Amino acid sequence: MEQTHPVRVAYDAQAFLSQNGGTGKGIQLRNLLGPFAGTFLGFATKGKSYAEHALIQGGIGGYRVWQQLSLPVFLRRWKADYFLAPYNTAPLFIPKRTKLILVLHDAIPIGNYRGRDVRGAVDHVYRRFLATKAVSRAHVVLTVSDYSKQQILARFPDAKVRVIPCSIGASWFDAAVRRPIDQRENYIFMVTASVPHKNTSGALQAYSRYVSSTGTSSPARLRIVGLSNAKERFAREAATLGVGRLVDFEPYVTDPELRELYRRARMILVPSFMEGFGIPLLEAMASGTPVASSNAGSLPEVGGSAPIYFDPKDIEAMAAALSRVLNDTELQHRMMDAGIQRAQDFHPERAQQQVEEFWRGLATEETGHQRPAFFSLSQDAKLLEPQQRQ
């Protein structure tokens, strides 16, 4: 088969319009673009871009309207061969020539999870509808763990599902800046969100039990990142539990600040009812910080033997895990070493190799050539109209 044109891969780049990169989903988008970040076509709404490369921006409406109405127009205009939808959903209508590569991080969008209020329930129904439609027509579904793969196949047995695990930046693995356990500050660290499956309320309850049982006047504090929009609600919960003065809800933090918070902590708490991967667990292990983790979802798959595990529904067990780690210096050292070793399995160099193999395999499938070429935005400056050069 002759190659008639370089393979054009487009992707939804909306995460790059957020200063924090879209958190976990934005991290995985960067992983999946790998060395092709400046080669693939990134589409986003209007707004300030934090991407390191040029994006094609424009269209109408907020993100949801733009995704369904403007994004398909972009895909048709730029004749995309493949479209990477990195946030669990995709436009209902995309050009026939364009093959959908859907990233489904876990089974939550296609499951029966609900928000705390009517708005959360409606939002979930909407996202579940889009995610279900997207899985049913995807050329390939990418997910981040074998656990998530089995969850997806249980609902869509005919789906073609491939696992490419998450990774984090190489700076997380810098041994020169890791702190020895005896130089850590006296706090437990948690990176979470307000959605129910993160189990933040359960973590506050377990922390309260730990404080009550510690028997000292200076228990480890709890520092939380990721709840800026729901800080007041969880601050009230902490106050009701009697630990309000010991819980710090951190404001937005930069990546360097986040790494420092991990590296200075005595331990990390991951209390989730469900995770498709669990990036905070990997960040903790790469930082050499002991982890008490839920045994739910993919967390044991990612953590291996490095963390101390507990049932996230068992508040007493979670509190006991906190006490066990904090009261045993020898255990902390063993966990630190085990975590550093385990984190190497997800080093970005390994992830990049998998990403390159995936995209080059798709391009070979598209063209029939063993060494296919990808379309580069720099090959045609006309694609970027002046108002789109962000």
C-alpha positions, 0 to 999 in steps of 0.5 A: 500500500502506498503512503498518500500523506503523512498520518495526521493525529489530532487530540483534544488539548483543553487540559493545556488551557489550565495552569495545573495541566488538567491534573491527572488526565492532563499528566496522562495526555502529556505522557501519551503525546510523548515525543509527538507533542509538537507533531500532532494537532492539538485543538482547544477553545479560546484562552491562554495556553500553557502548552509548550507548543502551538495549539489550534484554538477557536470555535464557539461556546464553553467546553461542552458545547465546543466539544460537540459542535466545534471540535468535529469541524476542526477534525474535518477541516484538518483531515485527521486520520486519528483523534485522541480523546483524552478525558473519557468522552468524545464528540458524538459525531466525528468525520467518518475518515477519523478513527477514535482513540479514547482514553478511559482512565477507569470505569467510573464514567461508565458505572453507577457512581453519583455526585452528592447533589442533583447537579453531580447526578445530572453531570454523571448521567451526561458523562456516562452517556458520552463515555458509553457512546465513545467506547462503543465506537472507538478504534482503540480504548486506552486505559492506565491499568490492567484493573481498569482494562478488566472493568471496561471489558466486563461492560464492553467485551468487544472493545479493543483495550490497550494498557499504557500506564501513567507516568510522572516527570523525571524530576520526581525521581531525582535521588539528590533531593529526596529527604531522609526519614529523620529529616521529614516534617511531622505531617501526613500528606494527601492529594485528593478531590471532592468527588465521592470515590476519593473518600476524603470524608473517610480520611478525615474520620480516620485521621480523627481516630488516629489523633485520639489514639496517639496519646501525644500532645503533638500528633502529625498534622494532616495537609491536604491538596486538591480541595480548594473549591470544597475547602469550607465543606471539609473544613467544617467536617474536620471541625466537627470531628475535633481536628479542625486546628490540625488539618491544613487545606493547601491552596493551589500549589505549583509542581515544584511546591507539590514535589516538596510537600511530598518530600517533606512529609512523614507519610502519604495517605491514599484513601480512595474507594476506587482508582483507575491508576493512582498518580499520588501513590506513584508520586509518593513512591518516587519521592521516597515517602511511605504510603498508607493506601486503600486496597481498592481498584488499581492501587495494589497493582501500582503500589506492589508491596511498597505501601501498607494497605487497608480497606477504605470502608474500615475507618479503624483499619485506616487509622491503625495504618496511620499509627503503624507507619508513624510509630515505626521508624524502621518500617518507614525506612523499609517502605521508603526503599521499597517505594523507590524501587517500585516507582522505577517500573513507571519511570517516564523512559519506560512509558515513552517507549510504550507510547512510541510503539503504540503510535508507530504501530497505528501509523503502520496500520494506517499506511502499510509502511514500516517506517510511516511519517507523521504530519507535522504542524511546522510543515504547513504554517498556513494551518495556524491562522494569526488568531490561532497562534496562542 
